[in-house]
Amino acid sequence: MREFVRPVAVAASIACFAALMATASTGDAFAQAKEAPAQAAPPQQDMALKQMALTEKQIEGVLAAAKDMDAITAKLPENAKPDPKITAQIEDVAKKNGFASYDEYSNVVDNISLVLGGFDPATKKYVGPDVVLKAQIAEVQADKKMSAKDKKEALADLSEALKSPAPPVENKGNIDLVAKYYDKLAAALGDDEQ
Protein backbone atom coordinates (compact mmCIF):
# COMPACT_ATOMS: atom_id res chain seq x y z
CA MET A 1 0.00 0.00 0.00
CA ARG A 2 2.93 2.34 0.75
CA GLU A 3 4.02 2.20 -2.91
CA PHE A 4 0.51 3.18 -3.95
CA VAL A 5 -0.09 6.17 -1.67
CA ARG A 6 2.78 8.34 -2.92
CA PRO A 7 1.73 8.05 -6.58
CA VAL A 8 -1.83 8.98 -5.68
CA ALA A 9 -0.51 11.95 -3.69
CA VAL A 10 1.58 13.03 -6.67
CA ALA A 11 -1.40 12.55 -8.97
CA ALA A 12 -3.52 14.64 -6.62
CA SER A 13 -0.91 17.40 -6.65
CA ILE A 14 -0.83 17.28 -10.46
CA ALA A 15 -4.62 17.53 -10.55
CA CYS A 16 -4.44 20.38 -8.07
CA PHE A 17 -2.00 22.28 -10.31
CA ALA A 18 -4.22 21.70 -13.33
CA ALA A 19 -7.30 22.84 -11.44
CA LEU A 20 -5.44 25.89 -10.17
CA MET A 21 -4.38 26.79 -13.68
CA ALA A 22 -7.87 26.28 -15.08
CA THR A 23 -9.52 28.24 -12.30
CA ALA A 24 -6.96 31.02 -12.44
CA SER A 25 -7.47 31.40 -16.17
CA THR A 26 -11.22 31.92 -15.73
CA GLY A 27 -10.73 34.41 -12.92
CA ASP A 28 -13.00 32.55 -10.44
CA ALA A 29 -12.33 32.92 -6.73
CA PHE A 30 -11.63 29.72 -4.89
CA ALA A 31 -10.34 28.27 -1.64
CA GLN A 32 -6.63 27.96 -1.13
CA ALA A 33 -5.12 24.57 -1.98
CA LYS A 34 -2.02 22.84 -0.67
CA GLU A 35 1.17 23.82 -2.45
CA ALA A 36 2.71 20.39 -2.26
CA PRO A 37 2.02 17.13 -0.60
CA ALA A 38 2.46 17.54 3.14
CA GLN A 39 2.62 21.32 2.93
CA ALA A 40 -0.31 23.43 4.17
CA ALA A 41 -0.59 27.03 3.06
CA PRO A 42 -2.17 29.35 5.61
CA PRO A 43 -1.27 32.71 3.96
CA GLN A 44 -3.50 33.74 1.06
CA GLN A 45 -1.72 34.20 -2.24
CA ASP A 46 -2.22 34.27 -6.00
CA MET A 47 -2.98 30.65 -6.93
CA ALA A 48 -1.71 30.66 -10.52
CA LEU A 49 1.56 28.75 -10.72
CA LYS A 50 4.37 31.11 -11.55
CA GLN A 51 6.96 28.92 -13.21
CA MET A 52 10.56 29.91 -12.63
CA ALA A 53 14.06 28.59 -13.13
CA LEU A 54 15.07 26.89 -9.91
CA THR A 55 18.51 27.17 -8.31
CA GLU A 56 20.40 24.73 -6.10
CA LYS A 57 20.25 27.29 -3.30
CA GLN A 58 16.43 27.32 -3.50
CA ILE A 59 16.20 23.54 -3.47
CA GLU A 60 18.58 23.33 -0.53
CA GLY A 61 16.48 25.99 1.23
CA VAL A 62 13.29 23.96 0.71
CA LEU A 63 15.01 20.84 2.01
CA ALA A 64 16.30 22.72 5.05
CA ALA A 65 12.90 24.28 5.75
CA ALA A 66 10.79 21.16 5.20
CA LYS A 67 11.09 19.71 8.71
CA ASP A 68 10.23 23.03 10.40
CA MET A 69 7.38 23.72 7.96
CA ASP A 70 5.96 20.25 8.55
CA ALA A 71 6.15 20.71 12.32
CA ILE A 72 4.11 23.91 12.05
CA THR A 73 1.58 22.79 9.44
CA ALA A 74 1.04 19.22 10.70
CA LYS A 75 -1.02 20.51 13.60
CA LEU A 76 -3.33 22.62 11.44
CA PRO A 77 -6.85 21.42 10.63
CA GLU A 78 -7.41 20.76 6.92
CA ASN A 79 -9.36 23.97 6.20
CA ALA A 80 -7.78 26.17 8.85
CA LYS A 81 -8.38 29.90 8.62
CA PRO A 82 -5.26 32.06 8.49
CA ASP A 83 -3.83 32.59 11.97
CA PRO A 84 -1.42 35.52 12.39
CA LYS A 85 0.78 33.50 14.77
CA ILE A 86 1.06 30.58 12.35
CA THR A 87 1.60 32.94 9.42
CA ALA A 88 4.43 34.65 11.33
CA GLN A 89 6.03 31.28 12.16
CA ILE A 90 5.88 30.15 8.55
CA GLU A 91 7.30 33.46 7.32
CA ASP A 92 10.14 33.14 9.84
CA VAL A 93 11.01 29.61 8.70
CA ALA A 94 11.00 30.72 5.05
CA LYS A 95 13.25 33.71 5.78
CA LYS A 96 15.57 31.63 7.99
CA ASN A 97 16.13 29.32 5.02
CA GLY A 98 17.00 31.98 2.44
CA PHE A 99 13.62 33.02 1.04
CA ALA A 100 12.34 36.60 0.98
CA SER A 101 8.91 35.42 2.15
CA TYR A 102 6.63 32.43 2.49
CA ASP A 103 5.19 33.31 -0.93
CA GLU A 104 8.62 32.87 -2.53
CA TYR A 105 9.15 29.60 -0.63
CA SER A 106 5.71 28.39 -1.70
CA ASN A 107 6.37 29.24 -5.36
CA VAL A 108 9.62 27.28 -5.27
CA VAL A 109 7.80 24.28 -3.71
CA ASP A 110 5.12 24.56 -6.42
CA ASN A 111 7.77 24.46 -9.14
CA ILE A 112 9.54 21.50 -7.54
CA SER A 113 6.23 19.63 -7.15
CA LEU A 114 5.32 20.28 -10.77
CA VAL A 115 8.55 18.59 -11.86
CA LEU A 116 8.33 15.77 -9.28
CA GLY A 117 4.90 14.87 -10.63
CA GLY A 118 6.51 13.82 -13.90
CA PHE A 119 9.15 11.51 -12.41
CA ASP A 120 8.76 7.74 -12.57
CA PRO A 121 9.45 6.73 -8.95
CA ALA A 122 10.87 3.36 -10.03
CA THR A 123 13.45 4.67 -12.49
CA LYS A 124 13.79 8.17 -11.02
CA LYS A 125 13.70 9.54 -14.57
CA TYR A 126 11.47 12.34 -15.82
CA VAL A 127 8.85 10.87 -18.15
CA GLY A 128 6.07 13.44 -17.82
CA PRO A 129 2.97 13.45 -15.62
CA ASP A 130 0.69 11.70 -18.15
CA VAL A 131 3.03 8.71 -18.40
CA VAL A 132 3.27 8.53 -14.60
CA LEU A 133 -0.50 8.66 -14.22
CA LYS A 134 -1.09 5.97 -16.85
CA ALA A 135 1.47 3.72 -15.13
CA GLN A 136 -0.25 4.33 -11.78
CA ILE A 137 -3.63 3.43 -13.28
CA ALA A 138 -2.17 0.17 -14.63
CA GLU A 139 -0.57 -0.56 -11.25
CA VAL A 140 -3.85 -0.04 -9.39
CA GLN A 141 -5.77 -2.16 -11.90
CA ALA A 142 -3.26 -4.99 -11.45
CA ASP A 143 -3.19 -4.79 -7.63
CA LYS A 144 -4.86 -7.93 -6.26
CA LYS A 145 -4.46 -6.92 -2.59
CA MET A 146 -6.37 -3.63 -2.80
CA SER A 147 -10.03 -3.71 -1.81
CA ALA A 148 -12.59 -3.10 -4.54
CA LYS A 149 -13.71 0.11 -2.84
CA ASP A 150 -10.16 1.48 -2.53
CA LYS A 151 -9.39 0.45 -6.10
CA LYS A 152 -12.50 2.21 -7.42
CA GLU A 153 -11.68 5.42 -5.50
CA ALA A 154 -8.04 5.37 -6.57
CA LEU A 155 -8.92 4.78 -10.23
CA ALA A 156 -11.47 7.60 -10.12
CA ASP A 157 -8.87 9.98 -8.62
CA LEU A 158 -6.21 8.98 -11.13
CA SER A 159 -8.61 9.20 -14.08
CA GLU A 160 -9.71 12.66 -12.97
CA ALA A 161 -6.07 13.75 -12.68
CA LEU A 162 -5.41 12.43 -16.19
CA LYS A 163 -8.29 14.55 -17.55
CA SER A 164 -6.74 17.70 -16.05
CA PRO A 165 -3.10 17.58 -17.13
CA ALA A 166 -0.47 19.60 -15.32
CA PRO A 167 1.04 22.50 -17.22
CA PRO A 168 4.24 21.63 -19.08
CA VAL A 169 7.52 22.39 -17.34
CA GLU A 170 8.68 25.64 -18.94
CA ASN A 171 12.18 25.63 -17.47
CA LYS A 172 13.73 22.37 -18.66
CA GLY A 173 16.78 22.92 -16.42
CA ASN A 174 14.48 22.34 -13.43
CA ILE A 175 14.15 18.70 -14.47
CA ASP A 176 17.90 18.07 -14.16
CA LEU A 177 18.09 19.96 -10.88
CA VAL A 178 15.17 18.09 -9.33
CA ALA A 179 16.64 14.80 -10.61
CA LYS A 180 19.86 15.60 -8.75
CA TYR A 181 17.93 16.00 -5.48
CA TYR A 182 15.12 13.54 -6.30
CA ASP A 183 15.41 11.22 -3.29
CA LYS A 184 15.68 14.05 -0.76
CA LEU A 185 12.86 16.05 -2.34
CA ALA A 186 10.53 13.06 -2.62
CA ALA A 187 11.15 12.26 1.04
CA ALA A 188 10.79 15.86 2.23
CA LEU A 189 7.72 16.74 0.17
CA GLY A 190 5.96 13.42 -0.07
CA ASP A 191 6.55 11.04 2.84
CA ASP A 192 3.97 12.54 5.18
CA GLU A 193 1.27 11.40 2.79
CA GLN A 194 2.25 7.76 3.25
C-alpha angles and dihedrals in degrees: 000000000000091000089053101049098060094053091050089049090051090047090051091051090050090050089047091054091048092048091047091052093047093046093044091052092055093047095234119152115239144167119278116265131207114275095216138351109293093012120108119198115212099168115079115240144158105290099207110107110247104205116213141169107266124221130209089243090058093048091048088049091053091048091049093047098044098086094048092044091050091049090055099041098039091074095052121103113244097257098029118167116236111279116198092218093052091043090053091049092050092047089050093051091049092049092044088057098050104272124125090224145342088268090061091046090049093050091052090050089049091053092047091048092050090057095041089056089066097051121104102229092210098054097023088224126130109250101155130263096270092057091048092050093048090050090049091051090052091047093052092046090052095046108111095181097058117096117247091245094051091045092051092049093046093048091048091051093047093046091050090050090051090054091055105049121200116249114267117264104260097191105058091188087069089069093060092044094050089045089056091055097029099124094046093044094047090051095045097044102031115029097082089066092061 
